[in-house]
Amino acid sequence: MQSFSAIARINLLACFEALLAQIDALCIAVRRDSALPTWVSRTEAELIENLDMRSKAIQIYRALWYEDSQDGRETVTCPGIVGVSPATLVVAHACNTAKDEFKNAVLALKALSRTEVRGLMDDLHRRWDTVAIAMRRMGAARLNLKQAYRHVPFLERRPLKIGFTWSKQGRVIQRTSVAAARCLLEQRVETPQTRLELQRLLEIDKNEPLARVRRVCPHLRANIVFPEPEHGHQVLRRLMQAPIPILVPLQYGERLPEFVAVTPDPPVSLRLRRADVRIEDEPFLPSVQLYRYRSSYR
């Protein structure tokens, strides 16, 4: 009888292989619809190179791995609208289903030990030579699970208008204890850095409050406006997360819905620094994003 670990390994690899196959099928279908219009936001360098917008959208759909110097909490985002045929929407739905099944397979690993999980993920990376080569080139053997999980956004019918907006970047500060900080560090893989940070905890008062900071990265949203045929000139509005280009069904010769082009990156915030900041500028325990309060607030 196979162990739960062996079953989880087989299921994980099968789901990941199915995910890659569905992403390939989606990208082939999107490429096949190249006669339909597309708009994808491009950087200045991409504009100079005249990068094909549909090709960029396909690159985004394939992006499952961390890029060079990419923060572990960030995901690749890019606003866009890609005209596709109804048949491509069917493929997109199947791709999103495969993403959900892969996510469930990964979540099932929570019942396993840390060593077993690490072994399974290493095995997953070794199964695809091209992936392994690309990851070695990038200097990181990590799958970006958020990018693997997130759905390809699509609409069932053509809207009148799509308005893109960037939400602001911010951070959430949560008060915590030295004991809780120690637990967080002990749950991580032991490294010289974590040993150093555990030693730092021994050097402060066990009753000193600490601050855990969670950064909230900007989110790309789309405000969708649909016509409502049953109510004359009234419209139906919908707000959706759109971190990657939205697939929109179009007939040949039909134009994209009305939209305003936005930059591929969120605008830089020029907010002034508050005078009453209570936590220190540099993290006390960088591995778990924990800060000490300034002496007057401890």
C-alpha positions, -999 to +999 in steps of 0.1 A: +000+000+000+014+034-010+021+059+017+004+093+018+037+109+008+040+088-023+004+095-033+009+132-028+041+131-049+024+113-078-006+137-076+016+168-074+037+159-104+006+148-124-012+181-116+018+202-125+023+184-158-014+189-166-010+226-157+019+230-181-001+212-208-031+235-203-010+266-203+006+254-236-029+248-251-040+283-240-010+300-255-014+282-288-051+292-289-043+328-280-016+329-308-042+314-332-065+344-326-038+369-337-061+384-363-082+399-334-071+431-318-049+432-286-037+459-263-010+451-236+009+477-217+046+479-226+076+494-210+097+520-228+122+494-238+095+472-252+081+501-272+115+508-287+119+471-296+083+471-310+075+440-289+044+423-302+016+428-276+000+394-281+034+378-277+039+397-244+005+385-231+016+349-239+048+354-220+028+366-190+005+336-191+036+313-191+053+332-162+055+306-134+090+311-121+107+339-101+125+364-122+160+379-114+159+399-082+121+394-079+109+399-043+094+367-029+062+385-021+057+400-056+041+387-087+045+397-123+016+420-133+007+436-166-026+453-177-040+442-210-070+432-231-066+403-256-093+396-281-100+359-285-125+335-301-152+317-280-132+285-285-102+301-267-124+309-237-132+272-233-094+265-232-089+293-207-116+278-184-098+244-186-065+262-178-080+278-147-094+244-136-059+229-139-045+258-118-071+250-090-062+213-091-025+220-088-031+244-059-051+217-041-023+192-047+002+217-031-021+224-002-024+187+005+013+187+013+007+206+045+000+173+062+036+162+054+068+171+072+090+200+060+117+176+047+092+156+027+077+187+012+112+200+002+120+167-014+087+167-034+093+203-047+129+195-056+117+164-075+091+186-093+118+210-105+141+181-117+114+166-139+117+193-165+152+199-178+143+231-197+128+245-165+158+235-144+182+252-169+161+284-169+159+284-131+197+279-128+202+308-151+179+329-129+198+319-098+167+305-080+151+271-080+117+283-070+083+281-085+062+312-079+031+296-065+010+328-066+016+331-103+009+294-108-024+296-088-038+328-102-065+325-129-063+338-164-090+365-163-116+363-190-151+377-198-180+357-212-191+386-234-177+418-248-181+448-224-186+484-234-156+497-214-127+485-192-111+509-168-078+499-152-067+512-118-037+506-096-045+503-059-019+520-036+009+502-019+009+501+018+017+480+048+000+464+078+017+465+112+008+439+138+020+439+174+035+406+185+057+391+212+093+378+215+079+343+221+058+345+189+089+358+170+109+328+182+082+304+170+083+320+135+120+317+133+121+281+145+096+272+118+120+283+091+149+263+076+179+267+098+205+290+083+233+312+097+209+341+093+181+325+114+206+314+141+218+350+142+183+363+146+174+338+173+205+351+192+193+386+188+160+376+205+180+364+235+196+398+239+164+418+245+138+417+272+114+388+268+084+411+274+094+437+248+067+441+221+077+437+185+060+448+153+054+424+124+051+443+091+033+429+061+037+449+029+007+451+006+018+454-030-002+474-054-031+455-071-043+460-106-081+461-109-104+464-138-138+482-137-159+465-163-190+481-179-215+459-197-246+470-217-278+458-201-302+451-230-332+445-209-332+479-193-327+503-222-296+525-217-288+511-182-254+494-177-241+466-155-208+473-137-184+447-124-151+450-105-125+423-110-088+416-102-068+418-134-031+412-127-026+398-162-042+405-196-080+399-197-093+377-225-123+392-242-145+374-268-146+392-301-159+386-336-136+391-365-136+428-374-149+438-340-129+464-320-117+462-284-139+477-258-132+513-248-103+516-224-076+540-213-040+528-215-022+525-182+015+519-174+027+483-168+040+493-134+021+512-106+028+549-103+054+560-078+038+572-046+052+605-033+036+603+001+054+622+028+070+604+057+048+606+089+064+623+119+049+598+143+064+565+129+066+542+159+089+514+145+126+516+136+136+520+100+156+488+097+141+453+105+153+437+137+146+402+123+147+405+085+138+368+079+103+373+093+099+411+088+099+419+125+108+454+138+115+468+171+095+498+183+114+530+189+125+533+225+098+558+234+071+534+224+084+501+240 
